[in-house]
Amino acid sequence: MEIYAGNRSSGARPVQIAFYGGNFLGLPVRVVRAFLDAAARFVAAGRADSIRFSTRPDTVDDVRLGVLSDYPVSTVEIGAQSMSDRVLRQSRRGHGAADTIHAVELLKKNGFEVGVQMMVGLPGDTEKTALASGRDIAALAPAFVRIYPTLVLAGSPLGRQYSQGRYRPLDLEGAVQVTKRLWVIFYNRRIPVIRMGLQASAELEDGSSVMAGPYHPAFGHLVYEALFLDAVCSRFSDQPPDGTACLVVHPRNMSKLRGLNNRNMKRLTDQFHLRHLAVETDASLSCNTVVVNGHPCRLYGNRPDAATDAGAPCG
């Protein structure tokens, strides 16, 4: 904490000290206070602005929130994972959808910024239940959402189920497709999706901990490129190109349009029998627009104000 908190520069974005990777409010109160005491010193010294953490929904209650009242905590993320009680039971989460609803409402009532984390591909999960969970989470109006694909980790109960043939994870393409549809649900409700996929790490990269599942270090990029591909294909299907085409996007979206290893361009060229496909940039374009043969195509759903939304993948 000392190393990173000391690197704050003037004019930088707000700095938060975060506690992730566990069930923060499920820790003994003395441990929670010890962590918060340490973090609060950096806030008091002006080296950070506030504290955030993630926790299970069934650990959020008036007693635990009373502990937080003594500290500069501003953001709490709820590990909901699903809003299907059947999926939660099969995943042995130990809480239900009602716990998530109660936690979000209680946190909002107490003035916290609330984020919700969800997973796709859990035991018993289907595209239908995942999308229903997305709609239920969107109805709670969190400040932001994270979406993670389920991975099978060595030594875990899920790993044993996988080894026994009792669990089959999503493949990468399936995870991308359902996450893409979830992204649109949240986008249309003005809820930013601040992360899709796990943060890359040495353990994940070398494969020592992952037995199976849709891990990719650029999972979020794959979702965005699928959205761009859909938009262009939709336009081409309505007005088939005559062998040549020109696509224009904001410069920051060039890689998302092209896809990893230029694969969106290859797919479009093959599918629509293009002899020439030009890609250009225009910094005046909104972040959720691709111009296809002179026709602006809005991405990501049906919101009338979509062109001005900060959630579009241009940052």
Contacts in CASP RR format, 6 or more apart in sequence:
PFRMAT RR
TARGET T0000
AUTHOR 0000-0000-0000
METHOD contacts of the structure
MODEL  1
MEIYAGNRSSGARPVQIAFYGGNFLGLPVRVVRAFLDAAARFVAAGRADS
IRFSTRPDTVDDVRLGVLSDYPVSTVEIGAQSMSDRVLRQSRRGHGAADT
IHAVELLKKNGFEVGVQMMVGLPGDTEKTALASGRDIAALAPAFVRIYPT
LVLAGSPLGRQYSQGRYRPLDLEGAVQVTKRLWVIFYNRRIPVIRMGLQA
SAELEDGSSVMAGPYHPAFGHLVYEALFLDAVCSRFSDQPPDGTACLVVH
PRNMSKLRGLNNRNMKRLTDQFHLRHLAVETDASLSCNTVVVNGHPCRLY
GNRPDAATDAGAPCG
1 17 0 8 1.000
1 38 0 8 1.000
1 39 0 8 1.000
1 42 0 8 1.000
5 15 0 8 1.000
5 17 0 8 1.000
5 42 0 8 1.000
5 47 0 8 1.000
5 48 0 8 1.000
6 47 0 8 1.000
8 15 0 8 1.000
8 47 0 8 1.000
8 48 0 8 1.000
14 49 0 8 1.000
14 50 0 8 1.000
15 47 0 8 1.000
15 48 0 8 1.000
15 49 0 8 1.000
16 48 0 8 1.000
16 49 0 8 1.000
16 50 0 8 1.000
16 51 0 8 1.000
16 52 0 8 1.000
16 74 0 8 1.000
16 75 0 8 1.000
17 39 0 8 1.000
17 42 0 8 1.000
17 43 0 8 1.000
17 48 0 8 1.000
17 50 0 8 1.000
17 51 0 8 1.000
17 52 0 8 1.000
18 51 0 8 1.000
18 52 0 8 1.000
18 53 0 8 1.000
19 35 0 8 1.000
19 39 0 8 1.000
19 51 0 8 1.000
19 52 0 8 1.000
19 53 0 8 1.000
19 54 0 8 1.000
20 53 0 8 1.000
20 54 0 8 1.000
20 77 0 8 1.000
21 54 0 8 1.000
22 54 0 8 1.000
22 55 0 8 1.000
23 55 0 8 1.000
23 56 0 8 1.000
23 59 0 8 1.000
24 32 0 8 1.000
24 35 0 8 1.000
24 53 0 8 1.000
24 54 0 8 1.000
24 55 0 8 1.000
24 59 0 8 1.000
25 32 0 8 1.000
25 53 0 8 1.000
25 55 0 8 1.000
25 56 0 8 1.000
25 59 0 8 1.000
25 60 0 8 1.000
25 64 0 8 1.000
26 32 0 8 1.000
26 55 0 8 1.000
26 56 0 8 1.000
26 59 0 8 1.000
26 64 0 8 1.000
27 35 0 8 1.000
29 64 0 8 1.000
29 67 0 8 1.000
32 64 0 8 1.000
32 67 0 8 1.000
33 67 0 8 1.000
36 51 0 8 1.000
36 67 0 8 1.000
36 68 0 8 1.000
36 70 0 8 1.000
36 71 0 8 1.000
36 73 0 8 1.000
37 71 0 8 1.000
39 48 0 8 1.000
39 51 0 8 1.000
39 71 0 8 1.000
40 51 0 8 1.000
40 71 0 8 1.000
40 72 0 8 1.000
42 48 0 8 1.000
43 49 0 8 1.000
43 50 0 8 1.000
43 51 0 8 1.000
43 72 0 8 1.000
49 72 0 8 1.000
49 74 0 8 1.000
50 72 0 8 1.000
50 73 0 8 1.000
50 74 0 8 1.000
50 75 0 8 1.000
51 71 0 8 1.000
51 72 0 8 1.000
51 73 0 8 1.000
51 74 0 8 1.000
51 75 0 8 1.000
52 73 0 8 1.000
52 74 0 8 1.000
52 75 0 8 1.000
52 76 0 8 1.000
52 77 0 8 1.000
53 73 0 8 1.000
53 75 0 8 1.000
53 76 0 8 1.000
53 77 0 8 1.000
54 76 0 8 1.000
54 77 0 8 1.000
54 78 0 8 1.000
54 79 0 8 1.000
54 117 0 8 1.000
55 76 0 8 1.000
55 77 0 8 1.000
55 78 0 8 1.000
55 79 0 8 1.000
56 78 0 8 1.000
56 79 0 8 1.000
56 95 0 8 1.000
56 99 0 8 1.000
57 78 0 8 1.000
57 79 0 8 1.000
57 80 0 8 1.000
57 95 0 8 1.000
57 96 0 8 1.000
57 99 0 8 1.000
57 100 0 8 1.000
57 102 0 8 1.000
57 103 0 8 1.000
57 104 0 8 1.000
58 94 0 8 1.000
58 95 0 8 1.000
58 96 0 8 1.000
58 99 0 8 1.000
58 103 0 8 1.000
60 76 0 8 1.000
60 78 0 8 1.000
60 102 0 8 1.000
60 103 0 8 1.000
60 106 0 8 1.000
60 107 0 8 1.000
61 106 0 8 1.000
62 106 0 8 1.000
65 106 0 8 1.000
65 107 0 8 1.000
65 110 0 8 1.000
73 112 0 8 1.000
74 112 0 8 1.000
74 113 0 8 1.000
75 112 0 8 1.000
75 113 0 8 1.000
75 114 0 8 1.000
75 115 0 8 1.000
75 143 0 8 1.000
76 107 0 8 1.000
76 112 0 8 1.000
76 113 0 8 1.000
76 114 0 8 1.000
76 115 0 8 1.000
77 114 0 8 1.000
77 115 0 8 1.000
77 116 0 8 1.000
77 117 0 8 1.000
77 146 0 8 1.000
78 100 0 8 1.000
78 103 0 8 1.000
78 104 0 8 1.000
78 107 0 8 1.000
78 114 0 8 1.000
78 115 0 8 1.000
78 116 0 8 1.000
78 117 0 8 1.000
78 142 0 8 1.000
79 100 0 8 1.000
79 116 0 8 1.000
79 117 0 8 1.000
79 118 0 8 1.000
80 97 0 8 1.000
80 100 0 8 1.000
80 116 0 8 1.000
80 117 0 8 1.000
80 118 0 8 1.000
80 133 0 8 1.000
80 137 0 8 1.000
81 88 0 8 1.000
81 91 0 8 1.000
81 93 0 8 1.000
81 117 0 8 1.000
81 118 0 8 1.000
81 119 0 8 1.000
81 122 0 8 1.000
82 88 0 8 1.000
82 91 0 8 1.000
82 93 0 8 1.000
82 97 0 8 1.000
82 118 0 8 1.000
82 119 0 8 1.000
82 122 0 8 1.000
82 125 0 8 1.000
82 129 0 8 1.000
82 130 0 8 1.000
82 133 0 8 1.000
83 97 0 8 1.000
83 100 0 8 1.000
83 118 0 8 1.000
83 132 0 8 1.000
83 133 0 8 1.000
83 134 0 8 1.000
83 136 0 8 1.000
83 137 0 8 1.000
84 97 0 8 1.000
84 125 0 8 1.000
84 129 0 8 1.000
84 132 0 8 1.000
84 133 0 8 1.000
85 96 0 8 1.000
85 97 0 8 1.000
86 124 0 8 1.000
86 129 0 8 1.000
87 122 0 8 1.000
87 123 0 8 1.000
87 124 0 8 1.000
87 125 0 8 1.000
87 129 0 8 1.000
87 133 0 8 1.000
88 94 0 8 1.000
88 95 0 8 1.000
88 96 0 8 1.000
88 97 0 8 1.000
90 122 0 8 1.000
90 123 0 8 1.000
90 124 0 8 1.000
91 122 0 8 1.000
91 123 0 8 1.000
91 124 0 8 1.000
92 157 0 8 1.000
97 136 0 8 1.000
100 116 0 8 1.000
100 137 0 8 1.000
100 140 0 8 1.000
101 140 0 8 1.000
104 114 0 8 1.000
104 116 0 8 1.000
104 140 0 8 1.000
104 142 0 8 1.000
105 140 0 8 1.000
107 114 0 8 1.000
108 114 0 8 1.000
113 143 0 8 1.000
114 142 0 8 1.000
114 143 0 8 1.000
115 142 0 8 1.000
115 143 0 8 1.000
115 144 0 8 1.000
115 145 0 8 1.000
115 146 0 8 1.000
116 137 0 8 1.000
116 140 0 8 1.000
116 142 0 8 1.000
116 144 0 8 1.000
116 145 0 8 1.000
116 146 0 8 1.000
117 145 0 8 1.000
117 146 0 8 1.000
117 147 0 8 1.000
117 148 0 8 1.000
118 130 0 8 1.000
118 133 0 8 1.000
118 134 0 8 1.000
118 137 0 8 1.000
118 145 0 8 1.000
118 146 0 8 1.000
118 147 0 8 1.000
118 148 0 8 1.000
118 182 0 8 1.000
119 125 0 8 1.000
119 147 0 8 1.000
119 148 0 8 1.000
119 149 0 8 1.000
119 150 0 8 1.000
120 130 0 8 1.000
120 147 0 8 1.000
120 148 0 8 1.000
120 149 0 8 1.000
120 150 0 8 1.000
120 170 0 8 1.000
120 175 0 8 1.000
120 178 0 8 1.000
120 179 0 8 1.000
120 182 0 8 1.000
121 130 0 8 1.000
121 149 0 8 1.000
121 150 0 8 1.000
121 169 0 8 1.000
121 170 0 8 1.000
121 175 0 8 1.000
121 178 0 8 1.000
122 150 0 8 1.000
123 158 0 8 1.000
123 161 0 8 1.000
123 167 0 8 1.000
125 150 0 8 1.000
127 177 0 8 1.000
127 178 0 8 1.000
127 181 0 8 1.000
130 178 0 8 1.000
130 182 0 8 1.000
131 178 0 8 1.000
131 181 0 8 1.000
131 182 0 8 1.000
131 185 0 8 1.000
134 182 0 8 1.000
134 185 0 8 1.000
134 186 0 8 1.000
135 185 0 8 1.000
137 145 0 8 1.000
137 186 0 8 1.000
138 185 0 8 1.000
138 186 0 8 1.000
138 189 0 8 1.000
138 191 0 8 1.000
141 189 0 8 1.000
141 191 0 8 1.000
142 191 0 8 1.000
143 191 0 8 1.000
143 192 0 8 1.000
144 191 0 8 1.000
144 192 0 8 1.000
144 193 0 8 1.000
144 194 0 8 1.000
145 186 0 8 1.000
145 191 0 8 1.000
145 192 0 8 1.000
145 193 0 8 1.000
145 194 0 8 1.000
146 193 0 8 1.000
146 194 0 8 1.000
146 195 0 8 1.000
146 196 0 8 1.000
147 179 0 8 1.000
147 182 0 8 1.000
147 183 0 8 1.000
147 193 0 8 1.000
147 195 0 8 1.000
147 196 0 8 1.000
147 197 0 8 1.000
148 195 0 8 1.000
148 196 0 8 1.000
148 197 0 8 1.000
148 198 0 8 1.000
149 169 0 8 1.000
149 170 0 8 1.000
149 175 0 8 1.000
149 179 0 8 1.000
149 197 0 8 1.000
149 198 0 8 1.000
149 213 0 8 1.000
149 214 0 8 1.000
149 215 0 8 1.000
149 219 0 8 1.000
150 158 0 8 1.000
150 169 0 8 1.000
150 170 0 8 1.000
150 213 0 8 1.000
151 169 0 8 1.000
151 198 0 8 1.000
151 210 0 8 1.000
151 212 0 8 1.000
151 213 0 8 1.000
151 214 0 8 1.000
151 215 0 8 1.000
152 158 0 8 1.000
152 159 0 8 1.000
152 162 0 8 1.000
152 167 0 8 1.000
152 169 0 8 1.000
152 210 0 8 1.000
152 211 0 8 1.000
152 212 0 8 1.000
152 213 0 8 1.000
153 159 0 8 1.000
153 209 0 8 1.000
153 210 0 8 1.000
153 211 0 8 1.000
154 208 0 8 1.000
154 209 0 8 1.000
154 210 0 8 1.000
154 211 0 8 1.000
158 167 0 8 1.000
159 167 0 8 1.000
159 211 0 8 1.000
161 167 0 8 1.000
162 168 0 8 1.000
162 169 0 8 1.000
162 211 0 8 1.000
162 212 0 8 1.000
163 211 0 8 1.000
169 212 0 8 1.000
169 213 0 8 1.000
169 214 0 8 1.000
170 178 0 8 1.000
170 213 0 8 1.000
170 214 0 8 1.000
171 213 0 8 1.000
171 214 0 8 1.000
172 213 0 8 1.000
172 214 0 8 1.000
172 216 0 8 1.000
172 222 0 8 1.000
174 214 0 8 1.000
175 213 0 8 1.000
175 214 0 8 1.000
175 219 0 8 1.000
176 214 0 8 1.000
176 219 0 8 1.000
176 222 0 8 1.000
176 223 0 8 1.000
176 226 0 8 1.000
177 226 0 8 1.000
179 196 0 8 1.000
179 197 0 8 1.000
179 219 0 8 1.000
179 220 0 8 1.000
179 223 0 8 1.000
180 223 0 8 1.000
180 226 0 8 1.000
180 227 0 8 1.000
180 230 0 8 1.000
182 193 0 8 1.000
183 193 0 8 1.000
183 196 0 8 1.000
183 223 0 8 1.000
183 227 0 8 1.000
183 300 0 8 1.000
184 227 0 8 1.000
184 300 0 8 1.000
184 301 0 8 1.000
186 192 0 8 1.000
186 193 0 8 1.000
187 193 0 8 1.000
187 300 0 8 1.000
187 301 0 8 1.000
187 303 0 8 1.000
187 306 0 8 1.000
187 309 0 8 1.000
187 311 0 8 1.000
187 312 0 8 1.000
188 300 0 8 1.000
188 301 0 8 1.000
188 302 0 8 1.000
188 303 0 8 1.000
190 303 0 8 1.000
190 309 0 8 1.000
192 310 0 8 1.000
192 311 0 8 1.000
193 311 0 8 1.000
195 220 0 8 1.000
196 219 0 8 1.000
196 220 0 8 1.000
196 223 0 8 1.000
197 216 0 8 1.000
197 219 0 8 1.000
197 220 0 8 1.000
198 204 0 8 1.000
198 215 0 8 1.000
198 219 0 8 1.000
200 217 0 8 1.000
203 209 0 8 1.000
204 210 0 8 1.000
204 215 0 8 1.000
204 217 0 8 1.000
205 217 0 8 1.000
216 222 0 8 1.000
218 260 0 8 1.000
221 255 0 8 1.000
221 256 0 8 1.000
221 259 0 8 1.000
221 260 0 8 1.000
222 260 0 8 1.000
224 256 0 8 1.000
224 313 0 8 1.000
225 256 0 8 1.000
225 257 0 8 1.000
225 258 0 8 1.000
225 259 0 8 1.000
225 260 0 8 1.000
225 263 0 8 1.000
225 264 0 8 1.000
227 256 0 8 1.000
227 299 0 8 1.000
227 300 0 8 1.000
227 313 0 8 1.000
228 249 0 8 1.000
228 253 0 8 1.000
228 256 0 8 1.000
228 257 0 8 1.000
228 259 0 8 1.000
228 264 0 8 1.000
228 290 0 8 1.000
228 299 0 8 1.000
229 259 0 8 1.000
229 264 0 8 1.000
229 267 0 8 1.000
229 268 0 8 1.000
231 290 0 8 1.000
231 292 0 8 1.000
231 297 0 8 1.000
231 298 0 8 1.000
231 299 0 8 1.000
232 247 0 8 1.000
232 257 0 8 1.000
232 264 0 8 1.000
232 268 0 8 1.000
232 290 0 8 1.000
232 292 0 8 1.000
232 297 0 8 1.000
233 268 0 8 1.000
233 271 0 8 1.000
234 297 0 8 1.000
235 292 0 8 1.000
235 293 0 8 1.000
235 295 0 8 1.000
235 297 0 8 1.000
236 245 0 8 1.000
236 268 0 8 1.000
236 272 0 8 1.000
236 292 0 8 1.000
239 293 0 8 1.000
239 295 0 8 1.000
240 272 0 8 1.000
241 272 0 8 1.000
241 274 0 8 1.000
241 293 0 8 1.000
243 272 0 8 1.000
243 273 0 8 1.000
243 274 0 8 1.000
243 275 0 8 1.000
243 276 0 8 1.000
244 274 0 8 1.000
244 275 0 8 1.000
244 276 0 8 1.000
244 277 0 8 1.000
244 278 0 8 1.000
245 268 0 8 1.000
245 272 0 8 1.000
245 274 0 8 1.000
245 276 0 8 1.000
245 277 0 8 1.000
245 278 0 8 1.000
245 292 0 8 1.000
245 293 0 8 1.000
246 277 0 8 1.000
246 278 0 8 1.000
246 279 0 8 1.000
246 280 0 8 1.000
246 291 0 8 1.000
246 292 0 8 1.000
246 293 0 8 1.000
246 294 0 8 1.000
247 257 0 8 1.000
247 277 0 8 1.000
247 278 0 8 1.000
247 279 0 8 1.000
247 280 0 8 1.000
247 290 0 8 1.000
247 291 0 8 1.000
247 292 0 8 1.000
248 279 0 8 1.000
248 280 0 8 1.000
248 281 0 8 1.000
248 282 0 8 1.000
248 285 0 8 1.000
248 290 0 8 1.000
248 291 0 8 1.000
248 294 0 8 1.000
249 256 0 8 1.000
249 257 0 8 1.000
249 279 0 8 1.000
249 281 0 8 1.000
249 282 0 8 1.000
249 285 0 8 1.000
249 289 0 8 1.000
249 290 0 8 1.000
249 291 0 8 1.000
250 281 0 8 1.000
250 282 0 8 1.000
250 283 0 8 1.000
250 285 0 8 1.000
250 286 0 8 1.000
250 287 0 8 1.000
250 289 0 8 1.000
250 314 0 8 1.000
251 281 0 8 1.000
251 282 0 8 1.000
251 283 0 8 1.000
252 287 0 8 1.000
252 314 0 8 1.000
252 315 0 8 1.000
253 287 0 8 1.000
253 290 0 8 1.000
253 313 0 8 1.000
253 314 0 8 1.000
254 279 0 8 1.000
254 281 0 8 1.000
256 313 0 8 1.000
257 264 0 8 1.000
257 279 0 8 1.000
257 290 0 8 1.000
258 264 0 8 1.000
258 265 0 8 1.000
258 279 0 8 1.000
259 265 0 8 1.000
265 277 0 8 1.000
265 279 0 8 1.000
268 274 0 8 1.000
268 277 0 8 1.000
269 277 0 8 1.000
282 291 0 8 1.000
285 291 0 8 1.000
285 296 0 8 1.000
286 307 0 8 1.000
286 308 0 8 1.000
286 312 0 8 1.000
286 314 0 8 1.000
287 311 0 8 1.000
287 312 0 8 1.000
287 313 0 8 1.000
287 314 0 8 1.000
287 315 0 8 1.000
288 298 0 8 1.000
288 299 0 8 1.000
288 300 0 8 1.000
288 306 0 8 1.000
288 307 0 8 1.000
288 309 0 8 1.000
288 312 0 8 1.000
288 313 0 8 1.000
288 314 0 8 1.000
289 296 0 8 1.000
289 297 0 8 1.000
289 298 0 8 1.000
289 299 0 8 1.000
289 307 0 8 1.000
290 296 0 8 1.000
290 297 0 8 1.000
290 299 0 8 1.000
291 297 0 8 1.000
298 306 0 8 1.000
298 307 0 8 1.000
299 306 0 8 1.000
299 312 0 8 1.000
300 306 0 8 1.000
300 312 0 8 1.000
303 309 0 8 1.000
306 312 0 8 1.000
END
